[in-house]
């Protein structure tokens, strides 16, 4: 008589084979999955913070389901086929390596691919034991006893009402694929206010009737859910790196509105020094506040409106040091004289060229989504006239402006790595920053967008933890 282990034992054996512990949070998820199965709950939602290993656990759960009933058909649906395939490939590797799953390996692996496989099972079923599909793929012809919706909501498919509605329509089709008495398990984290996973108290909550387990990285007592891997110091550092809004959504699992994010100008570090240029040993160096600068550049968000009306034409000029600090050294609201003989575009390009020359900027990025597509050639001409050794890069943005601003400024402000020259505080930028909120119509954001363009163009730099090993630099590299 067959006596299969419960899921917790199955998980423990796998971790023992991998020479690793089974943390308390994994044991809690395993017990919840077993309890829901014993209670015949068929609509489930698991929300756990990013990095807690929930996808690996669900992969082990799928392998355990196949061990208990090899005739089970499992469909994995994710935001794209690649994400779904990753889980199916993980389950396949588990079956190949777990000491209890040898009997599931087929003698002739005709259908043993990364995105689908069939275990040794009685009878002849048309559908594979496990199949991966993207949410936009053709899944109407499939049949499944268990459907895993693994991260079906991502930032790119829920940022507009139309995308959210399309996602819900696709997910509603899963009910027609599921066999009677089958199980649907959603696994994910919220990415917007109207998330699939929002609290069931909302009338339009998509998973309102689902039994759910929610595991944020910190509990109500501010204790870490996984202290061995995520101590409180590491959690605080993570919050600084990603910003408050993304941390609350992805790590605390709160479907907050974008309007909850605020940019505090008091978080800017004010300074008054100017950069110093020198040449030593045949090399040119630029330093600021005693720090050697490793990069810099300008970002121009152009507009042709009359002075004092319409969108502002803004140039932001920034430097960066090797420790990842950013210095907003100039922020210029460009204007033009409507009565001058020269056209507005030439007037503005000349101002940008002079700033680039004076600040020794190596590059100016010009946003070309609108009127800016005609400016790069004019700007190159004015840079040459001004004697500025500066390149011009055309920048075409596809993401939402609010997302760019939050993604660039919020982490830099939270980490206290965004410095601003005192001249910036004499502009209307601090007021624009304090009054801005994503999604609020009429709010000024031209300067914020220009600054975000500068920050997003910079590579991520990690501070050196110590002196480099001698062996790695013997060739002088």
C-alpha positions in Angstrom: 0.0 0.0 0.0 1.4 3.4 -1.0 2.2 5.8 1.8 3.3 9.1 0.2 4.7 11.9 2.5 2.8 15.0 3.2 4.1 18.2 1.5 6.1 19.4 4.5 8.0 16.1 4.6 8.5 16.3 0.8 9.9 19.9 1.2 12.2 18.9 4.1 13.7 16.0 2.1 14.4 18.3 -0.8 16.1 20.8 1.4 18.1 18.1 3.1 19.3 16.9 -0.3 20.3 20.5 -1.1 22.1 20.9 2.2 19.9 23.8 3.3 17.5 24.6 6.1 13.7 24.9 5.8 12.9 28.4 7.2 9.9 29.1 9.3 8.2 31.1 6.6 8.5 28.2 4.1 7.0 25.8 6.7 4.1 28.2 7.2 3.4 28.3 3.5 3.6 24.5 3.3 1.2 24.0 6.2 -1.2 26.5 4.6 -1.2 24.7 1.3 -1.8 21.4 3.0 -4.6 22.8 5.1 -6.4 24.3 2.1 -6.2 21.0 0.3 -7.6 19.1 3.2 -10.4 21.6 3.5 -11.2 21.3 -0.2 -10.6 25.0 -0.8 -10.2 25.4 -4.6 -9.6 29.1 -5.0 -6.4 30.3 -3.4 -4.2 33.4 -3.3 -0.6 33.4 -1.9 0.9 36.8 -1.5 4.5 36.9 -0.2 7.2 39.5 -0.4 9.7 39.4 -3.2 12.6 37.2 -2.6 11.0 34.8 -0.1 11.2 31.9 -2.5 7.5 31.4 -3.1 7.9 30.4 -6.7 10.3 27.6 -5.8 7.9 26.4 -3.1 5.1 26.3 -5.5 7.3 24.3 -7.9 7.9 21.8 -5.2 4.1 21.7 -4.4 3.5 20.9 -8.1 6.0 18.1 -8.0 4.3 16.8 -4.8 0.9 16.9 -6.5 2.2 14.8 -9.4 3.7 12.4 -6.9 0.4 11.9 -5.2 -1.5 11.6 -8.4 0.5 11.2 -11.7 -2.6 11.8 -13.7 -2.8 15.5 -12.5 -2.6 18.1 -15.3 -1.1 21.4 -14.2 -1.1 24.6 -16.3 1.2 27.4 -15.3 0.2 30.9 -16.5 2.4 33.9 -16.1 2.7 37.5 -17.5 4.8 36.1 -20.4 5.7 32.6 -21.6 9.3 32.9 -20.4 8.3 33.4 -16.8 5.9 30.4 -17.0 8.5 28.2 -18.6 10.9 29.0 -15.8 8.6 27.4 -13.2 7.9 24.4 -15.4 11.6 23.9 -15.9 12.1 24.1 -12.2 9.5 21.4 -11.5 11.1 19.2 -14.2 14.5 19.5 -12.4 12.9 18.7 -9.1 11.3 15.5 -10.5 14.7 14.5 -11.9 16.5 15.0 -8.6 14.1 14.4 -5.7 14.7 11.0 -4.1 10.9 10.2 -4.1 10.2 11.1 -7.7 12.2 8.5 -9.6 9.1 6.5 -10.5 7.6 9.6 -12.2 10.4 9.8 -14.8 9.2 8.3 -18.2 11.1 5.5 -19.8 11.0 7.3 -23.2 10.9 11.1 -22.5 9.2 12.0 -25.8 7.5 15.0 -24.1 10.1 16.2 -21.6 10.8 19.8 -22.6 11.4 23.0 -20.6 7.9 24.4 -21.2 6.0 21.1 -21.0 6.5 17.5 -19.8 4.6 14.4 -19.2 5.4 12.0 -16.3 5.0 8.3 -16.3 1.2 7.9 -15.7 -1.5 5.4 -16.4 -3.8 5.9 -19.4 -3.4 8.2 -22.3 -4.3 11.9 -21.7 -4.1 14.5 -24.4 -2.7 17.2 -22.2 0.8 17.1 -20.7 1.4 16.7 -17.0 2.6 20.3 -16.9 2.4 23.1 -19.4 3.7 26.7 -19.5 1.8 29.5 -21.1 1.9 33.3 -21.2 -1.3 35.1 -20.3 -1.6 36.4 -23.9 -1.0 32.9 -25.4 -3.6 30.5 -26.8 -4.8 28.5 -23.9 -8.4 28.0 -24.9 -7.8 24.4 -26.1 -6.1 23.2 -22.9 -7.6 21.3 -19.9 -6.1 21.4 -16.4 -6.8 20.1 -12.9 -4.6 22.7 -11.3 -3.9 26.2 -12.7 -1.0 28.2 -11.2 -1.2 31.9 -11.9 2.4 32.9 -11.1 3.0 36.7 -11.3 0.4 37.3 -13.9 0.3 40.9 -12.8 3.5 42.9 -13.6 4.2 46.6 -13.9 3.7 46.6 -17.7 0.2 45.1 -17.9 -1.6 47.0 -15.1 -0.5 50.6 -15.5 -3.7 51.7 -17.3 -7.4 50.9 -16.9 -7.5 49.3 -20.3 -4.6 47.0 -19.6 -6.1 46.0 -16.2 -9.5 45.2 -17.9 -7.8 43.2 -20.6 -5.9 41.2 -18.0 -9.0 40.4 -16.0 -10.8 39.2 -19.2 -8.0 36.8 -20.0 -7.9 35.5 -16.5 -11.6 34.9 -16.5 -11.2 32.4 -19.3 -9.3 30.1 -16.9 -12.6 29.0 -15.4 -13.4 27.3 -18.8 -10.1 25.5 -18.9 -10.3 24.1 -15.3 -11.8 20.7 -14.8 -14.7 20.3 -12.4 -13.4 20.3 -8.8 -10.0 21.8 -10.0 -7.8 24.3 -8.1 -6.7 27.8 -9.1 -3.8 29.2 -7.2 -2.6 32.8 -7.7 0.9 33.7 -6.6 2.1 37.3 -6.8 2.5 40.8 -5.4 0.5 44.0 -6.1 1.8 46.5 -8.6 -0.9 49.1 -8.6 -3.9 50.4 -6.5 -6.4 48.4 -8.6 -4.4 45.2 -8.2 -5.7 41.8 -8.9 -4.8 41.0 -5.3 -6.4 44.1 -3.6 -8.2 43.6 -0.3 -11.5 41.7 -0.7 -13.3 44.5 1.1 -13.3 46.4 -2.2 -16.4 45.6 -4.2 -14.4 45.3 -7.4 -11.8 43.0 -5.9 -11.0 40.4 -8.6 -10.2 37.6 -6.2 -12.8 38.5 -3.6 -13.9 34.9 -2.8 -10.4 33.4 -2.7 -8.8 32.1 0.5 -5.6 34.0 0.9 -2.3 33.9 2.8 -0.5 37.3 3.0 3.1 37.3 4.2 4.7 40.8 4.2 8.4 41.1 4.9 7.7 42.7 8.3 4.8 41.9 10.6 2.7 44.2 12.7 5.4 44.1 15.4 8.1 45.2 12.9 9.8 41.8 13.1 11.3 40.3 9.9 9.4 37.4 8.4 12.7 35.8 7.6 15.3 37.3 10.0 18.1 34.9 8.9 18.0 36.2 5.3 16.4 39.6 5.8 17.6 41.2 9.0 16.1 44.6 9.9 19.2 46.5 8.6 19.0 44.8 5.2 15.2 45.6 5.0 15.9 49.3 5.8 18.6 49.4 3.2 16.3 47.8 0.6 13.6 50.4 1.3 16.1 53.1 0.7 17.2 51.6 -2.6 13.8 50.9 -4.1 11.8 53.8 -2.6 8.8 53.8 -0.3 6.1 53.1 -2.9 7.7 50.1 -4.5 8.7 48.8 -1.0 5.1 49.1 0.3 3.7 47.3 -2.8 6.3 44.6 -3.4 7.5 43.9 0.2 4.7 44.9 2.4 2.0 43.8 -0.1 -0.1 46.9 0.1 -1.9 47.9 -3.0 -1.2 51.6 -2.5 -2.2 54.3 -5.1 0.6 56.1 -6.9 -0.7 59.3 -5.2 0.6 58.0 -1.9 4.1 58.7 -3.1 5.5 62.2 -2.3 8.8 63.8 -3.2 10.1 65.9 -0.3 12.5 68.7 -1.2 13.9 68.6 2.3 15.5 65.3 1.4 17.8 67.1 -1.1 21.3 67.7 0.2 22.2 71.3 -0.4 25.6 72.5 -1.4 27.3 75.7 -2.7 30.6 74.5 -4.2 31.5 74.6 -7.9 33.3 71.8 -9.7 37.1 72.0 -9.9 38.9 71.0 -13.1 42.6 70.0 -13.1 45.0 67.9 -15.1 47.5 65.6 -13.5 49.8 63.0 -15.0 48.3 63.7 -18.4 44.8 63.0 -17.2 41.9 65.4 -16.7 39.9 65.2 -13.5 36.7 67.0 -12.3 35.9 67.0 -8.6 33.1 68.5 -6.5 33.1 68.8 -2.8 36.3 66.8 -2.6 34.8 63.9 -4.6 36.1 62.9 -7.9 33.3 62.9 -10.5 33.1 60.0 -12.9 30.3 61.0 -15.1 27.9 63.8 -15.9 25.5 65.1 -18.5 22.4 67.1 -19.2 18.8 66.2 -20.0 16.6 68.6 -22.0 12.8 68.3 -21.9 12.0 71.0 -24.6 8.9 73.1 -25.1 8.2 76.0 -27.5 5.5 77.7 -25.4 5.6 81.4 -24.8 7.4 82.5 -21.7 5.2 82.1 -18.6 2.6 79.9 -20.3 2.3 76.2 -21.3 4.9 73.6 -20.6 8.3 74.6 -19.4 11.4 74.0 -21.4 13.8 72.6 -18.8 17.5 71.6 -18.8 18.9 69.6 -15.9 22.6 69.2 -15.6 24.0 66.5 -13.2 27.2 64.9 -12.1 27.8 61.6 -10.4 30.7 60.3 -8.3 31.9 56.7 -8.0 30.0 56.2 -4.7 26.6 56.6 -6.5 25.9 60.2 -5.4 24.1 62.5 -7.8 24.6 66.2 -8.0 21.9 68.4 -9.6 24.3 71.3 -10.4 22.1 73.4 -12.6 18.4 73.5 -13.4 17.5 76.0 -16.1 14.0 76.9 -17.2 14.8 78.0 -20.7 12.9 80.9 -22.2 13.1 82.8 -25.5 12.3 86.3 -26.8 9.2 86.2 -29.0 10.2 89.4 -30.7 13.8 88.4 -31.5 14.9 87.8 -35.1 16.1 84.3 -34.3 13.6 81.5 -33.9 12.8 80.1 -30.4 14.5 76.8 -31.2 17.9 78.4 -32.0 17.6 80.7 -28.9 17.1 77.8 -26.6 19.8 75.6 -28.3 22.3 78.4 -27.8 21.5 78.6 -24.1 21.9 74.8 -23.7 25.2 75.0 -25.6 26.7 77.6 -23.3 25.7 75.7 -20.2 27.2 72.5 -21.6 30.4 74.4 -22.3 30.7 76.1 -19.0 29.9 72.9 -17.0 32.1 70.6 -19.2 29.2 68.3 -19.8 30.1 65.3 -22.0 26.6 64.7 -23.3 23.2 66.3 -23.6 20.2 64.1 -24.0 17.2 65.6 -25.8 13.8 64.2 -25.4 12.4 63.7 -28.9 8.9 62.5 -28.2 7.3 65.7 -29.4 8.9 68.8 -30.9 12.3 67.7 -29.7 12.8 65.6 -32.8 13.9 68.7 -34.7 16.3 70.0 -32.1 19.3 67.6 -32.1 20.7 68.9 -35.4 20.3 72.6 -34.3 21.9 71.8 -30.9 24.9 70.2 -32.5 25.4 73.3 -34.6 25.3 75.6 -31.6 27.6 73.4 -29.5 30.1 73.6 -32.3 29.8 77.4 -32.4 30.2 77.6 -28.6 33.3 75.3 -28.7 31.7 72.7 -26.4 33.0 69.1 -26.7 29.6 67.6 -26.0 27.7 64.8 -27.7 24.0 65.0 -28.4 21.9 61.9 -27.8 18.3 61.6 -28.9 16.0 60.2 -26.1 12.6 58.7 -26.9 10.6 57.7 -23.9 7.9 55.1 -23.9 7.1 54.7 -20.2 4.7 56.9 -18.3 6.2 60.1 -17.1 5.0 59.6 -13.5 6.7 56.1 -13.4 10.0 57.6 -14.7 9.9 60.3 -12.1 9.1 58.0 -9.2 11.5 55.3 -10.4 14.4 57.8 -10.6 13.9 60.2 -7.7 12.3 58.2 -5.0 15.2 55.7 -4.4 17.8 58.5 -4.7 16.0 60.7 -2.1 15.4 57.7 0.2 19.1 56.8 0.1 20.1 60.4 0.7 22.2 60.4 -2.5 20.7 63.3 -4.3 22.5 66.6 -3.9 21.3 70.0 -5.3 23.3 73.2 -5.8 22.0 76.2 -4.0 21.1 77.8 -7.3 18.5 75.1 -7.8 16.7 76.3 -4.6 16.3 79.8 -6.2 14.1 78.3 -8.9 10.6 77.1 -8.6 11.8 73.5 -8.6 11.4 72.9 -4.8 7.8 74.1 -5.0 7.2 71.9 -8.1 8.7 69.0 -6.2 6.6 69.5 -3.1 3.3 70.0 -4.9 3.8 67.1 -7.4 1.8 63.9 -7.0 1.4 61.2 -9.7 -1.9 61.2 -11.5 -2.9 64.7 -10.5 -3.8 66.7 -13.6 -2.3 70.2 -14.0 0.7 69.5 -11.7 4.0 70.9 -13.0 6.5 68.1 -13.7 8.7 69.3 -16.5 11.8 69.9 -14.2 11.1 66.6 -12.4 11.1 64.8 -15.7 14.3 66.4 -16.8 16.0 65.4 -13.6 14.6 61.9 -13.8 16.1 61.7 -17.3 19.6 62.5 -15.9 19.3 60.0 -13.1 18.0 57.2 -15.3 20.8 57.7 -17.8 23.4 56.9 -15.1 24.6 53.4 -14.6 24.1 51.8 -11.1 27.4 52.0 -9.2 28.2 50.0 -6.1 30.6 51.5 -3.6 33.8 49.5 -3.3 33.9 47.5 -0.1 37.7 47.5 0.3 40.9 47.7 -1.7 41.0 45.6 -4.8 43.1 42.4 -4.7 46.6 42.9 -6.0 46.5 39.9 -8.3 43.6 41.3 -10.4 45.5 44.5 -11.2 49.0 43.4 -12.0 48.5 44.4 -15.7 47.5 47.9 -14.7 43.8 47.4 -15.8 
